[in-house]
Amino acid sequence: MKIALRITLVALALAGGIWLWRVLFPGDEAVIRRRIEALAEVASFPANEPPLAKLTNAGKLAAFFTADGEVDVAPWGYQRIVISGRDELRQAAVGARNALDSLTVGAEAIAIVLGPGEDQATASFALIGRTAGNPERQAQAMEFEFRRVDGDWLIRRAKTVEYL
């Protein structure tokens, strides 16, 4: 009986240690997945977002990208948009927040492939969005190229995946 109790306690301690290690030191894939989810949260906004919050959140959105980051998207039936650099991205985010009443964005089916170097990765996922004008879920296949810059995974390129 004492041996079974000791084995159980050791197994629980080991499982707890592994869990704590993964929480404190997550792998690159987990970090990138969290970055995508955080980006979706920052990109979403309610209908009554105050003007100062629009500017602040647009700046937070731009901070997810490298200084020379590029966005090449054709969102849900609109014309293709190419944005280069954080400043242009920040301005486009403010313009989108002014043009739309509200936007809810999420990411589903995230697949991450780490690059040949330790500082590169690619993430493919389905971008799901809803606006106040069209509350029906819209899906768009996306691909992000990540680079590790000063320990942070930042988006170097974001593009919509074109289907033939």
VMD Tcl script that builds the backbone (N, CA, C; Angstrom):
set m [mol new atoms 492]
animate dup $m
set s [atomselect $m all]
$s set {name element resname resid chain x y z} {
  {N N MET 1 A 0.820 -1.198 0.000}
  {CA C MET 1 A 0.000 0.000 0.000}
  {C C MET 1 A 0.866 1.264 0.000}
  {N N LYS 2 A 1.925 1.257 0.808}
  {CA C LYS 2 A 2.810 2.421 0.870}
  {C C LYS 2 A 3.547 2.622 -0.454}
  {N N ILE 3 A 3.924 1.539 -1.111}
  {CA C ILE 3 A 4.635 1.636 -2.387}
  {C C ILE 3 A 3.720 2.217 -3.455}
  {N N ALA 4 A 2.465 1.787 -3.494}
  {CA C ALA 4 A 1.513 2.308 -4.472}
  {C C ALA 4 A 1.268 3.795 -4.251}
  {N N LEU 5 A 1.179 4.207 -2.994}
  {CA C LEU 5 A 0.980 5.621 -2.682}
  {C C LEU 5 A 2.199 6.444 -3.115}
  {N N ARG 6 A 3.399 5.939 -2.865}
  {CA C ARG 6 A 4.612 6.639 -3.254}
  {C C ARG 6 A 4.720 6.751 -4.784}
  {N N ILE 7 A 4.410 5.673 -5.485}
  {CA C ILE 7 A 4.447 5.695 -6.952}
  {C C ILE 7 A 3.450 6.710 -7.488}
  {N N THR 8 A 2.262 6.743 -6.898}
  {CA C THR 8 A 1.236 7.700 -7.322}
  {C C THR 8 A 1.703 9.133 -7.078}
  {N N LEU 9 A 2.279 9.397 -5.911}
  {CA C LEU 9 A 2.760 10.744 -5.602}
  {C C LEU 9 A 3.908 11.167 -6.524}
  {N N VAL 10 A 4.815 10.254 -6.825}
  {CA C VAL 10 A 5.913 10.558 -7.736}
  {C C VAL 10 A 5.373 10.845 -9.135}
  {N N ALA 11 A 4.400 10.044 -9.587}
  {CA C ALA 11 A 3.800 10.257 -10.908}
  {C C ALA 11 A 3.085 11.609 -10.963}
  {N N LEU 12 A 2.363 11.970 -9.916}
  {CA C LEU 12 A 1.683 13.270 -9.866}
  {C C LEU 12 A 2.692 14.420 -9.856}
  {N N ALA 13 A 3.767 14.259 -9.089}
  {CA C ALA 13 A 4.798 15.302 -9.042}
  {C C ALA 13 A 5.463 15.457 -10.410}
  {N N LEU 14 A 5.727 14.352 -11.058}
  {CA C LEU 14 A 6.334 14.391 -12.390}
  {C C LEU 14 A 5.399 15.061 -13.398}
  {N N ALA 15 A 4.125 14.693 -13.377}
  {CA C ALA 15 A 3.145 15.303 -14.283}
  {C C ALA 15 A 3.011 16.799 -13.999}
  {N N GLY 16 A 2.992 17.169 -12.730}
  {CA C GLY 16 A 2.918 18.585 -12.368}
  {C C GLY 16 A 4.153 19.349 -12.822}
  {N N GLY 17 A 5.314 18.728 -12.710}
  {CA C GLY 17 A 6.551 19.361 -13.166}
  {C C GLY 17 A 6.562 19.576 -14.668}
  {N N ILE 18 A 6.104 18.579 -15.414}
  {CA C ILE 18 A 6.035 18.710 -16.882}
  {C C ILE 18 A 5.058 19.807 -17.260}
  {N N TRP 19 A 3.904 19.835 -16.602}
  {CA C TRP 19 A 2.909 20.873 -16.891}
  {C C TRP 19 A 3.477 22.259 -16.591}
  {N N LEU 20 A 4.138 22.414 -15.433}
  {CA C LEU 20 A 4.709 23.702 -15.058}
  {C C LEU 20 A 5.806 24.127 -16.041}
  {N N TRP 21 A 6.630 23.186 -16.484}
  {CA C TRP 21 A 7.672 23.491 -17.461}
  {C C TRP 21 A 7.058 24.011 -18.757}
  {N N ARG 22 A 5.986 23.359 -19.226}
  {CA C ARG 22 A 5.350 23.781 -20.483}
  {C C ARG 22 A 4.664 25.134 -20.347}
  {N N VAL 23 A 4.175 25.455 -19.145}
  {CA C VAL 23 A 3.549 26.762 -18.927}
  {C C VAL 23 A 4.614 27.855 -18.881}
  {N N LEU 24 A 5.701 27.600 -18.162}
  {CA C LEU 24 A 6.747 28.614 -18.014}
  {C C LEU 24 A 7.622 28.758 -19.252}
  {N N PHE 25 A 7.830 27.669 -19.969}
  {CA C PHE 25 A 8.703 27.673 -21.148}
  {C C PHE 25 A 7.986 27.021 -22.331}
  {N N PRO 26 A 6.992 27.735 -22.901}
  {CA C PRO 26 A 6.251 27.128 -24.022}
  {C C PRO 26 A 7.122 27.026 -25.271}
  {N N GLY 27 A 6.806 26.096 -26.127}
  {CA C GLY 27 A 7.524 25.929 -27.387}
  {C C GLY 27 A 7.180 27.048 -28.361}
  {N N ASP 28 A 7.957 27.141 -29.419}
  {CA C ASP 28 A 7.740 28.197 -30.413}
  {C C ASP 28 A 6.353 28.118 -31.037}
  {N N GLU 29 A 5.865 26.914 -31.300}
  {CA C GLU 29 A 4.537 26.772 -31.901}
  {C C GLU 29 A 3.449 27.328 -30.985}
  {N N ALA 30 A 3.556 27.067 -29.703}
  {CA C ALA 30 A 2.565 27.582 -28.753}
  {C C ALA 30 A 2.623 29.103 -28.678}
  {N N VAL 31 A 3.826 29.661 -28.709}
  {CA C VAL 31 A 3.976 31.119 -28.660}
  {C C VAL 31 A 3.370 31.756 -29.908}
  {N N ILE 32 A 3.635 31.186 -31.065}
  {CA C ILE 32 A 3.094 31.731 -32.319}
  {C C ILE 32 A 1.577 31.626 -32.335}
  {N N ARG 33 A 1.042 30.507 -31.871}
  {CA C ARG 33 A -0.412 30.332 -31.809}
  {C C ARG 33 A -1.041 31.410 -30.918}
  {N N ARG 34 A -0.414 31.682 -29.777}
  {CA C ARG 34 A -0.927 32.726 -28.878}
  {C C ARG 34 A -0.831 34.105 -29.519}
  {N N ARG 35 A 0.236 34.346 -30.295}
  {CA C ARG 35 A 0.382 35.634 -30.978}
  {C C ARG 35 A -0.749 35.846 -31.983}
  {N N ILE 36 A -1.086 34.785 -32.728}
  {CA C ILE 36 A -2.175 34.895 -33.712}
  {C C ILE 36 A -3.497 35.168 -33.003}
  {N N GLU 37 A -3.752 34.476 -31.909}
  {CA C GLU 37 A -4.991 34.681 -31.159}
  {C C GLU 37 A -5.046 36.085 -30.557}
  {N N ALA 38 A -3.901 36.576 -30.052}
  {CA C ALA 38 A -3.861 37.933 -29.502}
  {C C ALA 38 A -4.064 38.975 -30.600}
  {N N LEU 39 A -3.507 38.731 -31.777}
  {CA C LEU 39 A -3.701 39.635 -32.906}
  {C C LEU 39 A -5.176 39.704 -33.294}
  {N N ALA 40 A -5.838 38.561 -33.326}
  {CA C ALA 40 A -7.266 38.536 -33.656}
  {C C ALA 40 A -8.071 39.325 -32.629}
  {N N GLU 41 A -7.667 39.237 -31.379}
  {CA C GLU 41 A -8.366 39.973 -30.322}
  {C C GLU 41 A -8.175 41.482 -30.479}
  {N N VAL 42 A -6.959 41.905 -30.809}
  {CA C VAL 42 A -6.672 43.335 -30.986}
  {C C VAL 42 A -7.347 43.870 -32.253}
  {N N ALA 43 A -7.441 43.037 -33.296}
  {CA C ALA 43 A -8.053 43.473 -34.556}
  {C C ALA 43 A -9.565 43.613 -34.434}
  {N N SER 44 A -10.172 42.929 -33.483}
  {CA C SER 44 A -11.627 43.016 -33.277}
  {C C SER 44 A -11.958 44.295 -32.510}
  {N N PHE 45 A -13.120 44.857 -32.814}
  {CA C PHE 45 A -13.540 46.055 -32.096}
  {C C PHE 45 A -15.057 46.169 -32.088}
  {N N PRO 46 A -15.614 46.747 -31.016}
  {CA C PRO 46 A -17.065 46.907 -30.913}
  {C C PRO 46 A -17.542 48.148 -31.667}
  {N N ALA 47 A -18.853 48.279 -31.789}
  {CA C ALA 47 A -19.436 49.408 -32.517}
  {C C ALA 47 A -19.192 50.731 -31.805}
  {N N ASN 48 A -19.096 50.724 -30.501}
  {CA C ASN 48 A -18.970 51.974 -29.744}
  {C C ASN 48 A -17.542 52.211 -29.254}
  {N N GLU 49 A -16.543 51.828 -30.028}
  {CA C GLU 49 A -15.153 52.017 -29.620}
  {C C GLU 49 A -14.815 53.514 -29.622}
  {N N PRO 50 A -14.306 54.032 -28.508}
  {CA C PRO 50 A -13.967 55.452 -28.441}
  {C C PRO 50 A -12.805 55.795 -29.385}
  {N N PRO 51 A -12.736 57.053 -29.835}
  {CA C PRO 51 A -11.688 57.460 -30.780}
  {C C PRO 51 A -10.268 57.216 -30.266}
  {N N LEU 52 A -9.999 57.477 -29.003}
  {CA C LEU 52 A -8.661 57.257 -28.467}
  {C C LEU 52 A -8.322 55.762 -28.460}
  {N N ALA 53 A -9.306 54.923 -28.181}
  {CA C ALA 53 A -9.097 53.470 -28.204}
  {C C ALA 53 A -8.806 52.997 -29.631}
  {N N LYS 54 A -9.425 53.627 -30.619}
  {CA C LYS 54 A -9.145 53.269 -32.016}
  {C C LYS 54 A -7.673 53.481 -32.340}
  {N N LEU 55 A -7.139 54.632 -31.935}
  {CA C LEU 55 A -5.732 54.933 -32.194}
  {C C LEU 55 A -4.804 53.997 -31.420}
  {N N THR 56 A -5.133 53.769 -30.164}
  {CA C THR 56 A -4.303 52.899 -29.328}
  {C C THR 56 A -4.288 51.479 -29.861}
  {N N ASN 57 A -5.451 50.941 -30.188}
  {CA C ASN 57 A -5.536 49.565 -30.674}
  {C C ASN 57 A -4.920 49.408 -32.062}
  {N N ALA 58 A -4.993 50.441 -32.879}
  {CA C ALA 58 A -4.325 50.388 -34.187}
  {C C ALA 58 A -2.807 50.310 -33.995}
  {N N GLY 59 A -2.290 51.032 -32.997}
  {CA C GLY 59 A -0.867 50.949 -32.677}
  {C C GLY 59 A -0.484 49.580 -32.146}
  {N N LYS 60 A -1.348 48.994 -31.320}
  {CA C LYS 60 A -1.093 47.638 -30.809}
  {C C LYS 60 A -1.079 46.633 -31.954}
  {N N LEU 61 A -1.985 46.810 -32.905}
  {CA C LEU 61 A -2.047 45.912 -34.055}
  {C C LEU 61 A -0.759 45.995 -34.867}
  {N N ALA 62 A -0.267 47.195 -35.092}
  {CA C ALA 62 A 0.963 47.382 -35.870}
  {C C ALA 62 A 2.166 46.790 -35.152}
  {N N ALA 63 A 2.134 46.720 -33.830}
  {CA C ALA 63 A 3.254 46.191 -33.058}
  {C C ALA 63 A 3.432 44.682 -33.240}
  {N N PHE 64 A 2.468 43.997 -33.805}
  {CA C PHE 64 A 2.587 42.565 -34.077}
  {C C PHE 64 A 3.461 42.292 -35.308}
  {N N PHE 65 A 3.804 43.335 -36.061}
  {CA C PHE 65 A 4.535 43.195 -37.322}
  {C C PHE 65 A 5.958 43.724 -37.183}
  {N N THR 66 A 6.834 43.219 -38.047}
  {CA C THR 66 A 8.187 43.757 -38.104}
  {C C THR 66 A 8.115 45.168 -38.696}
  {N N ALA 67 A 9.189 45.931 -38.552}
  {CA C ALA 67 A 9.208 47.305 -39.064}
  {C C ALA 67 A 8.979 47.344 -40.568}
  {N N ASP 68 A 9.463 46.324 -41.285}
  {CA C ASP 68 A 9.266 46.265 -42.738}
  {C C ASP 68 A 8.168 45.269 -43.118}
  {N N GLY 69 A 7.263 44.996 -42.199}
  {CA C GLY 69 A 6.197 44.024 -42.430}
  {C C GLY 69 A 5.318 44.395 -43.608}
  {N N GLU 70 A 4.756 43.380 -44.222}
  {CA C GLU 70 A 3.912 43.588 -45.407}
  {C C GLU 70 A 2.617 42.801 -45.248}
  {N N VAL 71 A 1.527 43.439 -45.623}
  {CA C VAL 71 A 0.213 42.801 -45.620}
  {C C VAL 71 A -0.313 42.835 -47.046}
  {N N ASP 72 A -0.638 41.675 -47.576}
  {CA C ASP 72 A -1.138 41.541 -48.947}
  {C C ASP 72 A -2.415 40.716 -48.871}
  {N N VAL 73 A -3.556 41.404 -48.786}
  {CA C VAL 73 A -4.827 40.711 -48.560}
  {C C VAL 73 A -5.898 41.133 -49.560}
  {N N ALA 74 A -6.829 40.232 -49.754}
  {CA C ALA 74 A -8.047 40.501 -50.521}
  {C C ALA 74 A -9.204 40.045 -49.632}
  {N N PRO 75 A -9.630 40.893 -48.699}
  {CA C PRO 75 A -10.585 40.453 -47.678}
  {C C PRO 75 A -12.013 40.322 -48.194}
  {N N TRP 76 A -12.538 39.117 -48.111}
  {CA C TRP 76 A -13.953 38.800 -48.312}
  {C C TRP 76 A -14.617 39.557 -49.451}
  {N N GLY 77 A -14.056 39.422 -50.618}
  {CA C GLY 77 A -14.685 39.990 -51.799}
  {C C GLY 77 A -14.307 41.428 -52.106}
  {N N TYR 78 A -13.498 42.064 -51.282}
  {CA C TYR 78 A -13.041 43.417 -51.573}
  {C C TYR 78 A -11.805 43.339 -52.470}
  {N N GLN 79 A -11.387 44.470 -52.999}
  {CA C GLN 79 A -10.205 44.479 -53.854}
  {C C GLN 79 A -8.950 44.213 -53.030}
  {N N ARG 80 A -7.919 43.772 -53.696}
  {CA C ARG 80 A -6.644 43.443 -53.066}
  {C C ARG 80 A -6.008 44.699 -52.493}
  {N N ILE 81 A -5.460 44.558 -51.282}
  {CA C ILE 81 A -4.811 45.658 -50.583}
  {C C ILE 81 A -3.392 45.224 -50.232}
  {N N VAL 82 A -2.413 46.068 -50.526}
  {CA C VAL 82 A -1.028 45.799 -50.145}
  {C C VAL 82 A -0.569 46.948 -49.253}
  {N N ILE 83 A -0.118 46.599 -48.058}
  {CA C ILE 83 A 0.319 47.585 -47.067}
  {C C ILE 83 A 1.741 47.229 -46.673}
  {N N SER 84 A 2.626 48.215 -46.686}
  {CA C SER 84 A 4.030 47.970 -46.335}
  {C C SER 84 A 4.442 48.867 -45.180}
  {N N GLY 85 A 5.006 48.282 -44.148}
  {CA C GLY 85 A 5.531 49.038 -43.015}
  {C C GLY 85 A 4.517 49.250 -41.913}
  {N N ARG 86 A 5.037 49.444 -40.707}
  {CA C ARG 86 A 4.165 49.621 -39.541}
  {C C ARG 86 A 3.327 50.882 -39.611}
  {N N ASP 87 A 3.907 51.987 -40.087}
  {CA C ASP 87 A 3.159 53.247 -40.124}
  {C C ASP 87 A 1.953 53.144 -41.055}
  {N N GLU 88 A 2.170 52.594 -42.230}
  {CA C GLU 88 A 1.077 52.432 -43.183}
  {C C GLU 88 A 0.028 51.452 -42.631}
  {N N LEU 89 A 0.486 50.416 -41.941}
  {CA C LEU 89 A -0.430 49.453 -41.339}
  {C C LEU 89 A -1.272 50.105 -40.248}
  {N N ARG 90 A -0.644 50.935 -39.426}
  {CA C ARG 90 A -1.372 51.643 -38.373}
  {C C ARG 90 A -2.442 52.550 -38.985}
  {N N GLN 91 A -2.096 53.270 -40.056}
  {CA C GLN 91 A -3.063 54.148 -40.712}
  {C C GLN 91 A -4.215 53.343 -41.320}
  {N N ALA 92 A -3.897 52.208 -41.922}
  {CA C ALA 92 A -4.942 51.371 -42.517}
  {C C ALA 92 A -5.858 50.806 -41.435}
  {N N ALA 93 A -5.300 50.458 -40.283}
  {CA C ALA 93 A -6.115 49.935 -39.182}
  {C C ALA 93 A -7.066 51.002 -38.656}
  {N N VAL 94 A -6.589 52.235 -38.536}
  {CA C VAL 94 A -7.469 53.333 -38.104}
  {C C VAL 94 A -8.555 53.565 -39.149}
  {N N GLY 95 A -8.179 53.541 -40.430}
  {CA C GLY 95 A -9.170 53.717 -41.495}
  {C C GLY 95 A -10.228 52.625 -41.490}
  {N N ALA 96 A -9.821 51.384 -41.253}
  {CA C ALA 96 A -10.789 50.281 -41.193}
  {C C ALA 96 A -11.710 50.442 -39.993}
  {N N ARG 97 A -11.173 50.874 -38.872}
  {CA C ARG 97 A -11.991 51.072 -37.675}
  {C C ARG 97 A -12.985 52.215 -37.877}
  {N N ASN 98 A -12.607 53.217 -38.668}
  {CA C ASN 98 A -13.533 54.316 -38.960}
  {C C ASN 98 A -14.573 53.908 -40.004}
  {N N ALA 99 A -14.201 53.035 -40.941}
  {CA C ALA 99 A -15.106 52.656 -42.030}
  {C C ALA 99 A -16.140 51.619 -41.606}
  {N N LEU 100 A -15.774 50.744 -40.678}
  {CA C LEU 100 A -16.684 49.682 -40.244}
  {C C LEU 100 A -17.290 50.025 -38.897}
  {N N ASP 101 A -18.537 49.604 -38.695}
  {CA C ASP 101 A -19.169 49.833 -37.395}
  {C C ASP 101 A -18.530 48.960 -36.321}
  {N N SER 102 A -18.356 47.690 -36.626}
  {CA C SER 102 A -17.719 46.767 -35.693}
  {C C SER 102 A -17.117 45.616 -36.483}
  {N N LEU 103 A -16.200 44.914 -35.853}
  {CA C LEU 103 A -15.543 43.779 -36.494}
  {C C LEU 103 A -15.163 42.771 -35.426}
  {N N THR 104 A -15.486 41.529 -35.691}
  {CA C THR 104 A -15.081 40.431 -34.822}
  {C C THR 104 A -14.247 39.480 -35.659}
  {N N VAL 105 A -13.022 39.210 -35.216}
  {CA C VAL 105 A -12.088 38.385 -35.971}
  {C C VAL 105 A -11.620 37.234 -35.090}
  {N N GLY 106 A -11.444 36.082 -35.712}
  {CA C GLY 106 A -10.910 34.912 -35.018}
  {C C GLY 106 A -10.076 34.081 -35.972}
  {N N ALA 107 A -9.301 33.169 -35.424}
  {CA C ALA 107 A -8.462 32.279 -36.227}
  {C C ALA 107 A -8.799 30.839 -35.858}
  {N N GLU 108 A -8.989 30.006 -36.871}
  {CA C GLU 108 A -9.306 28.595 -36.659}
  {C C GLU 108 A -8.370 27.737 -37.495}
  {N N ALA 109 A -8.187 26.515 -37.072}
  {CA C ALA 109 A -7.368 25.522 -37.787}
  {C C ALA 109 A -5.965 26.051 -38.057}
  {N N ILE 110 A -5.305 26.500 -37.009}
  {CA C ILE 110 A -3.957 27.056 -37.134}
  {C C ILE 110 A -2.951 25.920 -37.302}
  {N N ALA 111 A -2.176 25.994 -38.378}
  {CA C ALA 111 A -1.108 25.029 -38.637}
  {C C ALA 111 A 0.205 25.797 -38.729}
  {N N ILE 112 A 1.189 25.410 -37.919}
  {CA C ILE 112 A 2.449 26.136 -37.845}
  {C C ILE 112 A 3.584 25.224 -38.297}
  {N N VAL 113 A 4.432 25.756 -39.176}
  {CA C VAL 113 A 5.609 25.035 -39.652}
  {C C VAL 113 A 6.821 25.903 -39.332}
  {N N LEU 114 A 7.708 25.368 -38.504}
  {CA C LEU 114 A 8.925 26.101 -38.178}
  {C C LEU 114 A 9.876 26.029 -39.354}
  {N N GLY 115 A 10.534 27.147 -39.660}
  {CA C GLY 115 A 11.413 27.237 -40.816}
  {C C GLY 115 A 12.734 26.525 -40.604}
  {N N PRO 116 A 13.569 26.557 -41.638}
  {CA C PRO 116 A 14.869 25.898 -41.538}
  {C C PRO 116 A 15.772 26.546 -40.486}
  {N N GLY 117 A 15.638 27.842 -40.331}
  {CA C GLY 117 A 16.375 28.532 -39.281}
  {C C GLY 117 A 15.523 28.588 -38.026}
  {N N GLU 118 A 16.140 28.871 -36.888}
  {CA C GLU 118 A 15.398 28.933 -35.635}
  {C C GLU 118 A 14.577 30.209 -35.512}
  {N N ASP 119 A 14.771 31.136 -36.434}
  {CA C ASP 119 A 14.084 32.417 -36.323}
  {C C ASP 119 A 13.029 32.638 -37.406}
  {N N GLN 120 A 12.548 31.564 -38.037}
  {CA C GLN 120 A 11.533 31.683 -39.080}
  {C C GLN 120 A 10.430 30.656 -38.855}
  {N N ALA 121 A 9.210 31.042 -39.203}
  {CA C ALA 121 A 8.076 30.117 -39.121}
  {C C ALA 121 A 6.984 30.602 -40.061}
  {N N THR 122 A 6.121 29.673 -40.461}
  {CA C THR 122 A 4.969 29.990 -41.300}
  {C C THR 122 A 3.723 29.426 -40.632}
  {N N ALA 123 A 2.688 30.223 -40.586}
  {CA C ALA 123 A 1.421 29.786 -39.999}
  {C C ALA 123 A 0.319 29.924 -41.042}
  {N N SER 124 A -0.438 28.863 -41.221}
  {CA C SER 124 A -1.598 28.875 -42.118}
  {C C SER 124 A -2.838 28.654 -41.262}
  {N N PHE 125 A -3.892 29.398 -41.554}
  {CA C PHE 125 A -5.108 29.262 -40.758}
  {C C PHE 125 A -6.291 29.862 -41.500}
  {N N ALA 126 A -7.476 29.630 -40.970}
  {CA C ALA 126 A -8.694 30.226 -41.506}
  {C C ALA 126 A -9.028 31.448 -40.666}
  {N N LEU 127 A -9.082 32.597 -41.306}
  {CA C LEU 127 A -9.470 33.831 -40.644}
  {C C LEU 127 A -10.987 33.927 -40.729}
  {N N ILE 128 A -11.629 34.048 -39.585}
  {CA C ILE 128 A -13.088 34.122 -39.522}
  {C C ILE 128 A -13.458 35.530 -39.090}
  {N N GLY 129 A -14.358 36.174 -39.810}
  {CA C GLY 129 A -14.742 37.534 -39.469}
  {C C GLY 129 A -16.224 37.786 -39.600}
  {N N ARG 130 A -16.684 38.745 -38.808}
  {CA C ARG 130 A -18.074 39.212 -38.851}
  {C C ARG 130 A -18.059 40.731 -38.692}
  {N N THR 131 A -18.932 41.392 -39.422}
  {CA C THR 131 A -19.094 42.837 -39.247}
  {C C THR 131 A -20.535 43.107 -38.851}
  {N N ALA 132 A -20.797 44.328 -38.407}
  {CA C ALA 132 A -22.165 44.683 -38.041}
  {C C ALA 132 A -23.061 44.658 -39.281}
  {N N GLY 133 A -22.505 45.037 -40.427}
  {CA C GLY 133 A -23.277 45.040 -41.662}
  {C C GLY 133 A -23.556 43.651 -42.204}
  {N N ASN 134 A -22.695 42.678 -41.873}
  {CA C ASN 134 A -22.862 41.304 -42.335}
  {C C ASN 134 A -22.528 40.371 -41.171}
  {N N PRO 135 A -23.510 40.056 -40.322}
  {CA C PRO 135 A -23.240 39.250 -39.137}
  {C C PRO 135 A -22.951 37.771 -39.430}
  {N N GLU 136 A -23.079 37.369 -40.686}
  {CA C GLU 136 A -22.781 35.988 -41.043}
  {C C GLU 136 A -21.266 35.781 -41.064}
  {N N ARG 137 A -20.823 34.618 -40.585}
  {CA C ARG 137 A -19.387 34.316 -40.549}
  {C C ARG 137 A -18.819 34.252 -41.957}
  {N N GLN 138 A -17.693 34.940 -42.149}
  {CA C GLN 138 A -16.972 34.911 -43.416}
  {C C GLN 138 A -15.609 34.283 -43.136}
  {N N ALA 139 A -15.159 33.386 -43.997}
  {CA C ALA 139 A -13.866 32.727 -43.805}
  {C C ALA 139 A -12.911 33.096 -44.934}
  {N N GLN 140 A -11.656 33.225 -44.592}
  {CA C GLN 140 A -10.610 33.546 -45.560}
  {C C GLN 140 A -9.347 32.798 -45.153}
  {N N ALA 141 A -8.758 32.050 -46.081}
  {CA C ALA 141 A -7.504 31.346 -45.803}
  {C C ALA 141 A -6.365 32.355 -45.765}
  {N N MET 142 A -5.543 32.277 -44.714}
  {CA C MET 142 A -4.440 33.207 -44.517}
  {C C MET 142 A -3.143 32.457 -44.307}
  {N N GLU 143 A -2.042 33.153 -44.595}
  {CA C GLU 143 A -0.713 32.617 -44.327}
  {C C GLU 143 A 0.143 33.752 -43.780}
  {N N PHE 144 A 0.753 33.522 -42.629}
  {CA C PHE 144 A 1.647 34.497 -42.005}
  {C C PHE 144 A 3.056 33.944 -42.013}
  {N N GLU 145 A 4.018 34.786 -42.374}
  {CA C GLU 145 A 5.426 34.445 -42.245}
  {C C GLU 145 A 5.945 35.180 -41.021}
  {N N PHE 146 A 6.465 34.427 -40.064}
  {CA C PHE 146 A 6.966 34.995 -38.821}
  {C C PHE 146 A 8.489 35.038 -38.819}
  {N N ARG 147 A 9.012 36.031 -38.102}
  {CA C ARG 147 A 10.443 36.130 -37.834}
  {C C ARG 147 A 10.602 36.413 -36.345}
  {N N ARG 148 A 11.611 35.803 -35.769}
  {CA C ARG 148 A 11.910 36.101 -34.370}
  {C C ARG 148 A 12.830 37.315 -34.347}
  {N N VAL 149 A 12.367 38.378 -33.706}
  {CA C VAL 149 A 13.126 39.619 -33.596}
  {C C VAL 149 A 13.250 39.956 -32.112}
  {N N ASP 150 A 14.479 39.959 -31.629}
  {CA C ASP 150 A 14.751 40.255 -30.211}
  {C C ASP 150 A 13.915 39.372 -29.274}
  {N N GLY 151 A 13.769 38.119 -29.622}
  {CA C GLY 151 A 13.052 37.168 -28.775}
  {C C GLY 151 A 11.551 37.103 -28.997}
  {N N ASP 152 A 10.986 38.022 -29.763}
  {CA C ASP 152 A 9.546 38.037 -30.034}
  {C C ASP 152 A 9.279 37.538 -31.446}
  {N N TRP 153 A 8.213 36.783 -31.608}
  {CA C TRP 153 A 7.791 36.343 -32.938}
  {C C TRP 153 A 6.925 37.440 -33.542}
  {N N LEU 154 A 7.409 38.080 -34.604}
  {CA C LEU 154 A 6.686 39.152 -35.289}
  {C C LEU 154 A 6.344 38.706 -36.706}
  {N N ILE 155 A 5.280 39.261 -37.237}
  {CA C ILE 155 A 4.819 38.905 -38.580}
  {C C ILE 155 A 5.624 39.699 -39.603}
  {N N ARG 156 A 6.265 38.997 -40.504}
  {CA C ARG 156 A 7.020 39.634 -41.587}
  {C C ARG 156 A 6.129 39.853 -42.796}
  {N N ARG 157 A 5.236 38.883 -43.040}
  {CA C ARG 157 A 4.345 38.985 -44.202}
  {C C ARG 157 A 3.038 38.289 -43.878}
  {N N ALA 158 A 1.936 38.942 -44.185}
  {CA C ALA 158 A 0.598 38.365 -44.038}
  {C C ALA 158 A -0.062 38.424 -45.414}
  {N N LYS 159 A -0.594 37.286 -45.848}
  {CA C LYS 159 A -1.229 37.291 -47.169}
  {C C LYS 159 A -2.411 36.324 -47.180}
  {N N THR 160 A -3.365 36.651 -48.039}
  {CA C THR 160 A -4.473 35.730 -48.243}
  {C C THR 160 A -4.025 34.650 -49.199}
  {N N VAL 161 A -4.533 33.460 -48.978}
  {CA C VAL 161 A -4.190 32.334 -49.843}
  {C C VAL 161 A -5.196 32.323 -50.979}
  {N N GLU 162 A -4.681 32.383 -52.182}
  {CA C GLU 162 A -5.527 32.406 -53.379}
  {C C GLU 162 A -5.796 30.966 -53.821}
  {N N TYR 163 A -7.044 30.655 -54.033}
  {CA C TYR 163 A -7.403 29.335 -54.550}
  {C C TYR 163 A -7.614 29.422 -56.045}
  {N N LEU 164 A -7.239 28.391 -56.746}
  {CA C LEU 164 A -7.435 28.362 -58.196}
  {C C LEU 164 A -8.839 27.921 -58.520}
}
mol reanalyze $m
mol bondsrecalc $m
mol representation Tube
mol addrep $m
